[in-house]
Amino acid sequence: MESTLKSRFKAIDKNPSLVYLDSAASSLKLNTSLDAMIDYYERSGANIGRGNYVLGIETTQAYEASRDMVAAFIHANQREEIIFTKGTTQSMNMLAYHFEKLLKIGDEIITSELEHSAALLPFQRLAKNTGTTLTYAVLDQELRIDSEEVVKQISSLTKLVVLTYVSNVMGYITHLKPIIEKAHQVGALVIVDAAQAAPHIPIDVQTLDCDFLAFSGHKCFGPTGVGILYGKYEALNQLTPFEVGGGMVDEVDLYEQTYFELPERLEAGTPPIAEVIGLAPALRYIKDIGHEYILKHAKFLQKILIDELKTRSYIHIYNPNADIGITTFNIKNVHAHDVQSFLSEHHIAVRTGHHCAKLLQKRFQTSATIRVSFQIYNDEEDIKKLLEVIDSAFQFFQT
């Protein structure tokens, strides 16, 4: 891997012995993203949309320029379709909050056992509170969402389809297009969790034709605390504001209030200004380096790892045919958390546990798994060190 790519991430310079293999949880942060946030705090610190003075105007312009960057990144039809949130979790809760007021007994929501808790739990609670039926998409033998079967599941009762674009545990890309087409035929809306998709594959919401889509900055080389909620303008404009307060209110009378138009009406209060400003350089970097390059590199490393793990009889791989650079496995008869502790002592960072996807973990019939996720700052030396320590861990726990 080119050293110039590694040099773009200060965390690597600060931790030279670190082998970071947990980008699916949160990627390392791009230098230019950090610089943009520091510059905002050092040079300005002003709020947006309030002060008609130089710092206030410049801050508002930088904030809105980031909205333009996001709109271009996912090919939104217009900039007003981009709402800044604190992350995918808040975006999904905003949607569930709105639809809880509309759905009723007899209606149906279709989701899947692959979903991250951020996407599953808000709609699971919605279904419980309203009596709406929660139906789970058919998974094939590899535990992929079976698009053909999901199309058959969609009926006139279906009101919402909530599905992951890319599984954070299995690394599978969901074939969403036929599902969305069938959902629209019956008048249902489709909500896409693109948290894992955004850093790995290009997203074109107009071609995809989904109604809503959410992702987070911290998985895209950007800061934590900022997320994106995209919605088609008409659908987004119907959302009940999740929060009310400053920045989104137009008129206030003694007993009534009116709100601004999109996007302000869904962004109450002081937003994560520095994080929004820091997001733009990260997304620009992904656009510049290209999703194709990012995915190709991750898949290259993944194949090397999978081929090596297959030669070790003590390894069980759960997703040998993943579509992106995520590999989930276990050392037989050794708990994943013990392996993680062993790896950590050798400065290797992986994720273990249920990965916020407990339904999938139940499918595995195990309490925890080990997940390795690659990004552009990883290289073959990282895999070599990982395999050496995995072998040592196996030997250690056999004695």
Number of C-alpha atoms within 10 A of each C-alpha: 12 10 9 9 12 17 14 16 19 16 16 17 12 9 11 10 11 16 23 22 24 20 26 26 17 19 24 21 24 25 18 20 26 22 13 20 20 15 15 20 13 9 11 14 16 19 18 21 15 12 13 11 9 11 17 17 17 17 23 21 15 20 24 16 16 23 24 17 18 24 22 18 19 17 16 22 16 12 21 20 23 27 23 26 25 19 21 24 22 22 27 26 19 20 20 21 19 16 19 18 12 11 20 16 11 12 18 23 24 20 24 23 22 29 24 24 16 19 27 25 16 19 26 17 15 24 22 12 14 17 15 23 20 20 15 18 24 20 16 11 8 14 17 22 27 18 20 12 14 22 18 12 17 25 15 12 15 22 23 24 26 23 28 28 25 26 27 26 28 24 24 25 19 18 15 21 14 14 24 23 17 17 24 18 13 14 15 21 19 23 23 25 28 23 30 26 25 23 28 24 19 17 20 16 21 13 10 13 15 24 23 23 27 28 26 31 29 25 24 27 28 28 26 21 19 25 27 26 26 27 23 20 19 10 12 21 17 9 16 16 18 17 13 16 13 14 19 21 19 13 10 10 7 5 5 7 11 12 17 13 13 17 19 19 24 27 21 18 14 12 18 18 23 23 25 31 28 32 33 24 22 25 23 17 15 20 15 9 11 15 17 13 14 21 20 15 20 22 19 16 21 25 16 13 20 18 11 13 18 13 9 11 9 15 16 16 17 19 19 21 16 23 19 28 26 28 24 22 20 20 21 12 11 14 18 22 16 13 21 22 16 19 20 15 10 15 17 20 20 22 21 23 18 19 19 17 20 18 17 20 19 13 11 13 9 14 14 20 25 23 27 23 26 27 25 19 25 21 19 14 11 17 20 14 16 22 15 10 19 19 14 14 19 18 10 10 14 9 5
